[in-house]
Amino acid sequence: MGIFQGVRNAIARFMYGRNGWDQLNQALVIFYLGLWMAELVLNAVLKNRLVTSVFEGVLFVLLLYIFVRMFSKNLYKRREENQKWISFAWGLKNRRKNATARRADKDHRYFTCKSCKTVCRVPAGKGKIVITCPKCGAKIDART
């Protein structure tokens, strides 16, 4: 067994039962790199030590949080945090995709219920109508 295989096995033994790398840590590292680049640009432009100190403090806390999450043995809590992040990110991506599809649909009009935020689809060109929300039963007066 080579030296690299031995190191790899040692790291695998150390990381056993720990959270490791997940989607939330990946997003946090990307956010960290973005803040770091912003700090570099602002430092070059402003040359203000206070701004640099604030950015360095935020970057240090963020990096510390990334490492705490990565090496944490509280798998239940870390998986719960990661699942919340995945749900949030998926919702943003799905909302953007659905909005693009709704704009492309010329045969229907889409209305959002004021009380439950459900998107209701009705045929276009029907004039002034009253839409009943299928989820909560609220009435929506609209022109298609």
ZATOR-805437 format. One record per residue (C-alpha): z, x, y; residue in one letter; residue number from 1. Coordinates in steps of 0.001 Angstrom, whole numbers, plus 500000, padded with zeros to 6 digits. Layout:
! ZATOR-805437
R      z      x      y type seq
R      Z      X      Y    A NUM
...
This chain:
! ZATOR-805437
R      z      x      y type seq
R 500000 500000 500000    M   1
R 498966 501363 503362    G   2
R 501084 501646 506477    I   3
R 499353 498681 508138    F   4
R 499962 496456 505137    Q   5
R 503638 497450 505187    G   6
R 503924 496602 508889    V   7
R 502118 493319 508301    R   8
R 504541 492414 505489    N   9
R 507540 493342 507649    A  10
R 506324 491109 510480    I  11
R 505663 488280 508031    A  12
R 509218 488600 506654    R  13
R 510645 488620 510185    F  14
R 508652 485553 511254    M  15
R 509538 483550 508143    Y  16
R 511378 480381 509259    G  17
R 510457 480891 512912    R  18
R 508180 478767 515085    N  19
R 505485 481345 515817    G  20
R 502255 480563 517647    W  21
R 501373 476911 518292    D  22
R 499238 474922 520732    Q  23
R 501963 474659 523385    L  24
R 502526 478431 523327    N  25
R 498774 478923 523616    Q  26
R 498671 476669 526693    A  27
R 501703 478422 528182    L  28
R 500063 481836 527743    V  29
R 496872 480580 529425    I  30
R 499003 479175 532274    F  31
R 500866 482509 532461    Y  32
R 497593 484431 532743    L  33
R 496367 482054 535462    G  34
R 499572 482535 537474    L  35
R 499354 486281 536969    W  36
R 495781 486341 538302    M  37
R 496829 484178 541268    A  38
R 499665 486591 541972    E  39
R 497282 489551 541914    L  40
R 494887 487843 544321    V  41
R 497633 486684 546692    L  42
R 499255 490113 546617    N  43
R 495952 491758 547517    A  44
R 495199 489246 550285    V  45
R 498629 488619 551815    L  46
R 500536 491806 550917    K  47
R 503702 489740 551276    N  48
R 506599 491013 549157    R  49
R 508355 487606 549153    L  50
R 505357 485836 547584    V  51
R 505030 488594 544991    T  52
R 508750 488397 544157    S  53
R 508599 484627 543686    V  54
R 505541 484896 541439    F  55
R 507142 487707 539407    E  56
R 510294 485626 538936    G  57
R 508328 482590 537763    V  58
R 506186 484767 535480    L  59
R 509293 486404 533971    F  60
R 510933 483033 533258    V  61
R 507699 481690 531759    L  62
R 507268 484752 529539    L  63
R 510884 484482 528434    L  64
R 510344 480809 527535    Y  65
R 507207 481699 525553    I  66
R 509124 484273 523515    F  67
R 512097 481966 522981    V  68
R 509747 479279 521640    R  69
R 507866 481762 519468    M  70
R 510944 483301 517821    F  71
R 513023 480116 517642    S  72
R 514349 479044 514259    K  73
R 514901 475456 515453    N  74
R 511616 474285 513962    L  75
R 512343 470578 514423    Y  76
R 512813 470899 518195    K  77
R 509791 473229 518654    R  78
R 507531 470947 516606    R  79
R 508711 467967 518639    E  80
R 507853 469816 521892    E  81
R 504470 470831 520486    N  82
R 503705 467264 519390    Q  83
R 504476 465950 522884    K  84
R 502122 468570 524339    W  85
R 499357 467705 521849    I  86
R 499707 463992 522642    S  87
R 499559 464684 526382    F  88
R 496557 467039 526135    A  89
R 494714 464723 523730    W  90
R 495322 461778 526073    G  91
R 493833 463684 529024    L  92
R 490794 464753 527017    K  93
R 490292 461282 525560    N  94
R 490655 459563 528949    R  95
R 487996 461828 530464    R  96
R 485648 461238 527524    K  97
R 486151 457465 527661    N  98
R 485606 457379 531425    A  99
R 482281 459197 530979    T 100
R 481232 456691 528305    A 101
R 482226 453736 530525    R 102
R 480162 455056 533446    R 103
R 477138 455407 531153    A 104
R 477470 451827 529855    D 105
R 475273 449637 532098    K 106
R 475610 446472 529977    D 107
R 479358 446023 530498    H 108
R 481990 446201 533243    R 109
R 485459 447596 532638    Y 110
R 488651 446330 534242    F 111
R 492192 447626 533887    T 112
R 495023 445145 533439    C 113
R 497587 445565 536208    K 114
R 500595 444845 533995    S 115
R 499895 446757 530755    C 116
R 497089 449166 531831    K 117
R 494780 448014 529011    T 118
R 491071 448524 529675    V 119
R 489184 445237 529231    C 120
R 485397 445169 528692    R 121
R 483256 442207 529778    V 122
R 479476 441703 529974    P 123
R 477872 442658 533280    A 124
R 476045 440135 535463    G 125
R 478191 437034 534777    K 126
R 479337 436535 538390    G 127
R 482943 435779 539299    K 128
R 485096 435328 536175    I 129
R 488724 435207 535101    V 130
R 489541 437743 532384    I 131
R 492538 437229 530109    T 132
R 494060 440498 528915    C 133
R 494019 440539 525102    P 134
R 497234 442556 524945    K 135
R 499605 440851 527399    C 136
R 497751 437657 528411    G 137
R 497659 438423 532146    A 138
R 494793 436984 534199    K 139
R 492354 439214 536097    I 140
R 490011 437709 538714    D 141
R 486897 439864 538866    A 142
R 483211 439928 539769    R 143
R 480917 441428 537129    T 144
